[in-house]
Structures are given as C-alpha cells and as structure tokens.
Amino acid sequence: MVLFLATVIFMTIVFTWVFNNTEGSILLAILLHTSLDVLVGPVGRLFPAPVVTDYGGAFPLLIGLGVTALLLVALTRGRLGYRNYRQGDPYPATTPT
C-alpha cells in the first residue's frame, strides 16, 4: 500500500510537469500514462526477482519515477513549470459593468 501511494505521488508530480510544460496538453499526458502502463508488464518479466514480481512490476517504476520527480521538484524549485496562462478575466460574463 505504501509503495502504491508513493508511486501515485511521484506520477502526479511528473504528470503535472508534463501538463504545465506542454501548455495544458491532455493528449501528451494521456500518452505518458499509456507508456507507463505498457512499460510495467515487460519490466516485471525482465526482472523475475521477488522484490519486482511481488509488487506487480511496479518497483522499478517507483524508483524511476521517484528519482525523476525529486529532480523535477529540485530543478523547478517546486513550481513544476507552472505559468499563469490566463490572459484577462476568465469569466467576462460575470464581471459587473
């Protein structure tokens, strides 16, 4: 359970960085998620050690995502590439005139 929670947190950090740096492209976030899903199965078969197979092949994914997420947080100083893309009032119909 703890490994799953850590993997989800690391995935969230990486996905947020990808989303922010592609100016909100959902397609690239979907492609990243699909590539991670496809990667877990073969990696589990490549390394038949119990530490890998007991967690469904997600242990190497946890290590890779953990290192990537920590680097992203350190290099972006926690902003993860966020820029305020809104230009002007996002709800012009609700502004008082």
Secondary structure, 3 states (H helix, E strand, C coil): CHHHHHHHHHHHHHHHHHHHHCCCCHHHHHHHHHHHHHHHHHHHHHCCCHHHHCCCCHHHHHHHHHHHHHHHHHHCCCCCCCCCCCCCCCCHHHCCC
